[in-house]
Amino acid sequence: MSLAGWITMLAAIGGATTLFAWCLWKVLRTPGATEHIHAPPDIEPPDQRG
């Protein structure tokens, strides 16, 4: 593979890995995320009501 191919491949893998890590960081470290849940956890879907 040429040098340009290696640079492109490493940039793509590095960018995707960085984006993935940033998304995990934001999801796991955002304080007060449980207050943003808009539905109570005890709602049953209509097809499971008995």
C-alpha positions in Angstrom: 0.0 0.0 0.0 1.3 3.5 -0.7 2.1 6.1 1.9 -1.1 8.0 1.0 -3.2 4.9 1.5 -1.6 4.3 5.0 -2.3 7.9 5.9 -5.9 7.8 4.8 -6.5 4.5 6.6 -4.9 5.7 9.8 -6.8 8.9 9.7 -10.1 7.1 9.1 -9.5 4.6 11.9 -8.3 7.3 14.3 -11.2 9.6 13.5 -13.8 6.8 14.0 -12.1 5.7 17.3 -12.0 9.2 18.6 -15.6 9.8 17.8 -16.6 6.6 19.4 -14.6 7.4 22.6 -16.1 10.9 22.7 -19.6 9.6 22.4 -19.0 7.1 25.2 -17.5 9.8 27.4 -20.5 12.1 26.8 -23.0 9.4 27.6 -21.3 8.0 30.7 -20.1 11.3 32.2 -23.1 13.7 31.7 -24.4 14.6 35.2 -28.1 14.4 35.7 -28.9 12.3 32.7 -31.6 10.4 34.5 -33.7 13.6 34.9 -34.0 13.8 31.1 -36.0 10.5 30.9 -39.5 11.6 29.7 -41.4 8.4 30.3 -42.0 6.5 33.5 -40.4 3.0 33.6 -43.7 1.2 34.4 -45.4 1.9 31.1 -46.5 -1.4 29.4 -46.8 -1.6 25.6 -50.4 -2.1 24.4 -49.8 -5.6 23.2 -48.6 -6.8 26.6 -51.6 -5.6 28.7 -53.5 -8.4 30.2 
